Amino acid sequence: MREFLLYVGQRTLKDGCDQIHEQEIGSEVFGRPAGYDTSMDNIVRVNASELRKRIEDYFETDGAAEPLILDIPRGGYKPVFRPRSIQRDIVAEPATAALPPSAQAVYRRLLIAAAAAIVALAAVCSVLFTENHAMHKLLYAWQRTPTVNSFWSGFLGAKPNTDVILADTSFALIQDITRKQIPLTEYLSRNYINTLQSPVFSDDRRQDLAMIAVRNNGSLGDFRAALHILALDPLGKNIHLHSARDYTPALAKQDNIILIGARKSNPWGDLFAGAMNFTAEYDPDRLIDYIRNRAPAAGEQQTYATSSLPPGSGYSVVAYLPNPQQAGKVLIVAGTDSAATEGAGEFLTSEDQLARFQSVLHVTKLPYFEVLLQTTHLNGTPIDAKILAYRTYPAPR
């Protein structure tokens, strides 16, 4: 977004452009090919929306004293500048002594009326403050649950923002069909789309893959897991929802990150896979989802496959880690199926389940951790999450 702002600012101030086009920004700032289809790739619109929020936030906080305000009006990408409106209250001493007695009486009555209005306004403000406080307690009821409040306060502070990134199940389906794992770099550049037209595939298969590639689908369980988290910030001040396809490395470097879904459908997990012990993976030969345990401790398995579980059960991983890109935090929520992912999301927002995990660790505040869960669900609704294994990590210095 910094490069975005710098580019449109230079095009406006140095080059004197009357209009800056979306396709131009996509090519020059985000590396998209010239003439790319903006209806299929909305990276410029997504980043413009986030940039407008951050500019507005700056001029309301750190830049509150700036005499000149910068804005990028919706419907275009050309920044405009305007002076901040400053209201000055000029109070003059009333020359009441020079007024006739009748005018002085009117003046006193006006003063009394003004005082009464101020008292009434103060009473209204008091009522509104009380109602606002009650509404805040209603909206943020989780703040009265000690374990959930202790854990989530680190994500819901004023800075930085927290980005919830939903998985791209269309991308997962492409990898299932091609039986090839596509790395994050190719996902971001979208170069993998060209390989979908390889002659190794039949004409029908190439058409199917092309159709899937333009879709941006998600799973219901992933979305429900995200809803558990989004409900913690009902006004959307600190938590923002993104799709994996629209997310950008620039945001990853400055925000807290919550990834919903396994690496196959959410390739942003590539950034943190090396730091994890438990990973949700997929075996294309056996066509099964499983959890890999890279360094099994005594009594633990190396793999946890869903084929060994009764119907209505699944495995999921929750990883709470520091963000190596910056000083923020990372939360990864992934399951062997949609219902298991939702169960992991519920685990993170449940006072009972988080408190139970905290008691297992014998700590007063949850450290960085990974936990492997066996989730149970009924008709897709999570019922319980059993802790099978875990790892804890010290805070980085």
C-alpha positions in Angstrom: 0.0 0.0 0.0 3.0 2.3 0.6 4.0 1.8 -3.0 0.4 2.2 -4.1 0.2 5.6 -2.4 3.6 6.7 -3.7 2.7 5.8 -7.3 -0.7 7.6 -7.4 0.8 10.6 -5.6 3.7 10.9 -8.2 1.3 10.4 -11.1 -0.9 13.2 -9.7 1.7 15.7 -8.5 4.7 15.1 -10.8 3.0 13.9 -14.0 -0.2 16.0 -13.6 -2.5 13.1 -14.6 -6.2 13.8 -14.5 -7.1 10.1 -14.2 -5.3 7.0 -13.0 -6.6 3.7 -14.3 -7.0 0.5 -12.3 -5.2 -1.6 -14.9 -2.2 0.8 -14.9 -1.9 0.5 -11.1 -2.2 -3.3 -11.2 0.7 -3.5 -13.8 3.0 -0.9 -12.3 2.5 -1.5 -8.5 1.4 -5.2 -8.3 3.3 -6.6 -11.2 0.3 -7.8 -13.2 0.8 -8.2 -16.9 -0.2 -5.3 -19.2 -3.8 -5.6 -20.3 -4.8 -8.1 -17.6 -8.5 -8.6 -16.9 -9.4 -6.4 -13.9 -12.8 -8.1 -13.7 -11.1 -11.3 -12.8 -8.4 -9.8 -10.5 -9.5 -7.2 -8.0 -6.2 -6.7 -6.2 -6.2 -2.9 -6.9 -9.7 -2.4 -5.6 -9.1 -4.4 -2.4 -5.9 -2.5 -1.6 -7.4 0.8 -2.5 -10.2 0.2 0.0 -7.7 -0.7 2.8 -5.5 2.3 1.9 -8.4 4.7 2.2 -9.1 3.3 5.7 -5.5 3.7 6.8 -5.3 7.2 5.4 -8.5 8.2 7.3 -7.2 6.5 10.4 -3.9 8.5 10.2 -5.6 11.9 9.9 -7.8 11.0 12.9 -4.9 10.0 15.1 -1.2 10.7 14.5 -2.0 13.3 11.8 -4.8 15.0 13.7 -2.7 18.3 13.7 -1.9 18.2 10.0 -3.3 21.4 8.3 -3.6 19.6 4.9 -5.6 16.4 4.5 -5.0 13.8 1.8 -7.9 11.7 0.5 -8.5 9.2 -2.4 -12.2 9.6 -3.3 -14.1 6.5 -4.1 -14.7 5.9 -7.8 -11.1 6.8 -8.7 -7.5 6.5 -7.7 -6.3 10.1 -7.9 -5.5 11.6 -4.5 -6.8 15.0 -3.6 -5.6 17.5 -1.0 -7.8 19.9 1.0 -7.2 22.1 4.0 -8.5 20.9 7.4 -11.4 23.0 8.5 -10.6 24.7 11.8 -13.4 26.1 13.9 -12.4 28.9 16.3 -14.7 30.1 19.0 -14.4 33.8 19.5 -15.7 34.9 22.9 -16.3 38.6 23.3 -16.9 40.3 26.6 -20.5 41.6 26.6 -20.7 45.3 27.2 -23.7 44.8 29.4 -23.0 48.0 31.3 -23.7 50.0 28.2 -27.1 48.3 27.6 -30.4 49.9 28.7 -32.2 48.1 31.6 -34.7 46.4 29.3 -31.9 44.9 27.1 -30.0 43.8 30.2 -33.1 41.8 31.4 -33.3 40.1 28.0 -29.6 39.3 28.1 -30.0 37.7 31.6 -32.9 35.6 30.4 -30.8 34.4 27.4 -28.0 33.5 29.8 -30.4 31.5 32.0 -31.8 29.7 28.9 -28.3 28.9 27.7 -27.3 27.5 31.1 -30.5 25.4 31.1 -29.6 24.1 27.6 -26.1 23.2 28.8 -27.5 21.3 31.8 -30.0 19.4 29.5 -27.2 18.6 27.0 -25.0 17.3 29.8 -27.9 15.1 31.0 -28.4 13.7 27.5 -24.6 13.0 27.2 -24.7 11.2 30.5 -27.6 9.0 29.3 -25.9 8.3 26.0 -22.6 7.4 27.8 -24.4 5.0 30.0 -26.3 3.4 27.1 -23.0 3.2 25.1 -21.3 1.5 28.0 -24.1 -1.0 28.3 -24.0 -1.6 24.6 -20.3 -2.2 24.6 -20.7 -4.8 27.4 -23.3 -6.5 25.4 -21.3 -6.5 22.1 -18.0 -7.5 23.8 -19.4 -10.0 26.3 -16.2 -12.1 25.7 -14.2 -9.5 27.7 -15.9 -10.8 30.8 -14.5 -14.3 30.2 -11.0 -14.3 31.7 -9.2 -16.8 29.5 -10.7 -15.7 26.2 -10.1 -12.1 27.1 -6.5 -12.7 28.1 -5.7 -14.5 24.9 -7.6 -12.3 22.4 -6.6 -8.9 23.9 -3.3 -9.3 22.2 -5.0 -9.4 18.8 -7.7 -6.8 19.4 -5.5 -3.9 20.5 -5.6 -0.6 18.6 -2.4 -1.5 16.6 -1.7 -3.4 14.5 -4.9 -4.6 12.7 -5.7 -8.3 12.5 -6.4 -9.9 9.1 -8.5 -13.1 8.9 -7.7 -14.9 5.6 -10.2 -17.3 4.3 -9.1 -20.4 2.3 -9.4 -20.7 -1.5 -11.1 -24.1 -2.1 -10.9 -23.6 -5.9 -7.2 -23.6 -5.6 -7.3 -26.8 -3.5 -9.4 -28.5 -6.2 -6.9 -27.5 -8.9 -4.1 -29.2 -6.9 -6.3 -32.3 -6.4 -6.9 -32.6 -10.1 -3.4 -31.8 -11.3 -1.8 -33.7 -8.3 0.7 -31.0 -8.0 1.4 -28.7 -5.0 1.6 -25.1 -6.1 3.7 -22.8 -3.9 2.7 -19.4 -2.7 4.9 -17.6 -5.1 3.1 -19.1 -8.1 -0.3 -18.5 -6.4 0.5 -14.8 -6.0 1.8 -14.3 -9.6 -0.9 -16.6 -10.9 1.7 -18.2 -13.3 0.3 -21.6 -12.4 -2.8 -20.8 -14.5 -0.7 -21.1 -17.7 0.3 -24.7 -16.7 -3.4 -25.7 -16.6 -3.4 -25.6 -20.4 -0.7 -28.2 -20.7 -1.1 -30.7 -23.5 -0.8 -33.5 -20.8 -4.5 -32.7 -20.0 -7.4 -33.5 -22.4 -9.4 -30.6 -23.9 -12.3 -31.2 -21.5 -10.0 -31.3 -18.5 -8.3 -28.0 -19.6 -11.6 -26.4 -20.0 -12.7 -27.6 -16.5 -9.4 -26.3 -14.9 -9.8 -22.9 -16.6 -13.4 -22.7 -15.3 -12.3 -23.6 -11.7 -9.3 -21.2 -11.8 -11.6 -18.1 -12.2 -13.8 -19.1 -9.3 -13.0 -18.0 -5.8 -14.9 -20.5 -3.7 -14.7 -21.3 0.1 -16.0 -23.8 2.5 -18.9 -23.4 4.9 -16.8 -24.7 7.8 -14.0 -22.3 7.1 -16.4 -19.4 7.0 -18.0 -20.5 10.3 -14.6 -20.7 11.9 -14.0 -17.1 10.8 -17.3 -16.0 12.1 -16.4 -17.3 15.6 -13.4 -14.9 15.4 -15.1 -12.0 13.7 -17.8 -12.0 16.4 -15.1 -10.9 18.9 -15.0 -7.5 17.1 -18.6 -6.9 15.9 -17.9 -3.3 14.8 -15.0 -4.4 12.6 -12.5 -1.9 14.1 -9.5 -4.2 14.4 -10.4 -7.5 12.6 -10.7 -7.5 8.8 -11.7 -10.4 6.5 -9.8 -11.2 3.4 -9.8 -14.0 0.9 -6.5 -15.8 0.3 -6.6 -14.7 -3.4 -6.9 -11.0 -2.6 -4.4 -10.8 0.3 -1.0 -9.2 -0.2 2.5 -9.5 1.2 2.4 -5.9 2.2 -0.4 -6.6 4.7 1.4 -9.7 5.9 4.4 -7.6 6.9 2.4 -5.1 9.1 -0.7 -6.9 10.5 -1.5 -9.8 12.8 -2.5 -12.8 10.7 -5.2 -15.4 11.2 -5.1 -18.2 8.5 -8.2 -20.3 8.1 -7.8 -23.6 6.4 -5.0 -26.1 5.6 -2.0 -25.1 3.4 -3.5 -26.8 0.3 -6.4 -24.3 0.2 -4.6 -21.5 2.0 -1.1 -21.2 0.5 -0.2 -18.3 2.8 0.6 -21.1 5.2 3.9 -21.5 3.3 5.2 -18.4 5.2 5.0 -20.3 8.5 5.1 -24.0 7.7 8.8 -24.2 8.6 8.1 -23.1 12.2 5.3 -25.6 12.8 5.4 -29.2 14.2 1.8 -30.1 13.4 0.7 -29.5 9.8 -2.6 -30.3 8.1 -1.7 -32.1 4.8 -3.1 -34.1 2.0 -2.0 -37.4 0.4 -3.0 -37.3 -3.3 -2.2 -41.0 -3.8 -4.5 -42.2 -1.0 -6.8 -39.3 -1.4 -6.9 -38.6 2.4 -6.4 -35.6 4.6 -4.1 -36.1 7.7 -2.1 -34.3 10.3 1.7 -34.7 10.2 3.6 -34.7 13.4 7.2 -33.8 12.4 8.8 -34.7 15.7 6.6 -37.2 17.7 7.1 -37.2 21.4 6.6 -40.4 23.5 3.2 -41.8 23.0 2.4 -39.7 19.9 1.8 -40.8 16.3 3.7 -39.6 13.3 0.5 -39.1 11.3 -3.1 -38.8 12.3 -5.3 -39.9 9.4 -9.1 -39.4 9.3 -9.5 -43.0 8.0 -8.9 -44.3 11.5 -11.6 -42.2 13.1 -15.3 -43.0 13.5 -17.8 -41.0 11.5 -18.4 -37.5 12.9 -14.8 -37.0 14.0 -11.8 -35.2 12.5 -8.4 -33.7 13.4 -7.5 -30.1 13.5 -4.5 -27.9 14.4 -4.3 -24.6 16.1 -0.9 -22.8 16.0 -0.3 -19.5 17.8 3.1 -18.2 16.7 5.1 -15.0 16.4 5.1 -13.5 13.0 8.7 -13.7 11.6 7.8 -10.9 9.1 7.3 -8.3 11.9 6.4 -7.9 15.6 2.8 -9.2 15.1 1.2 -12.5 15.8 0.1 -15.4 13.7 -2.8 -17.8 14.3 -3.3 -20.8 12.0 -6.6 -22.8 12.2 -6.7 -25.9 10.0 -8.6 -29.2 10.0 -8.7 -32.4 8.0 -12.2 -31.4 6.9 -14.5 -28.4 7.0 -16.2 -29.4 10.3 -12.8 -30.0 12.0 -11.7 -26.5 11.0 -14.9 -25.0 12.4 -14.3 -27.0 15.6 -10.8 -25.5 15.9 -12.3 -22.0 15.5 -14.8 -22.7 18.3 -12.0 -24.0 20.5 -10.2 -20.6 20.2 -13.3 -18.6 21.3 -14.7 -21.0 24.0 -13.9 -20.0 27.6 -14.4 -23.6 28.7 -12.0 -25.1 26.1 -9.3 -22.5 26.3 -9.4 -22.6 30.1 -9.1 -26.4 30.0 -6.0 -26.1 27.7 -4.5 -23.4 30.0 -4.9 -25.7 33.0 -3.2 -28.5 31.1 -0.2 -26.2 30.6 -0.3 -25.0 34.2 0.1 -21.4 33.2 -1.8 -18.2 34.0 -1.4 -16.8 30.5 -1.2 -18.8 27.3 2.2 -18.7 25.6 2.9 -19.3 21.9 1.7 -22.9 21.2 0.6 -25.5 18.8 -2.2 -27.9 19.8 -3.5 -31.0 18.0 -7.2 -31.6 18.5 -9.6 -34.5 17.8 -12.9 -32.8 17.1 -16.4 -34.3 17.3 -19.3 -33.0 15.3 -22.9 -33.8 14.7 -24.4 -32.9 11.3 -21.5 -30.5 10.8 -21.9 -28.8 14.2 -18.9 -29.0 16.5 -19.6 -30.8 19.8 -16.2 -31.2 21.5 -12.5 -30.9 21.0 -10.1 -33.3 22.7 -6.5 -32.3 23.2 -4.2 -35.0 21.7 -0.8 -33.3 21.8 0.7 -29.8 22.1 3.9 -27.8 21.9 4.7 -24.5 23.6 7.3 -21.9 22.6 8.9 -19.0 24.4 8.2 -15.4 23.3 10.9 -14.2 20.8 13.5 -11.7 22.1 
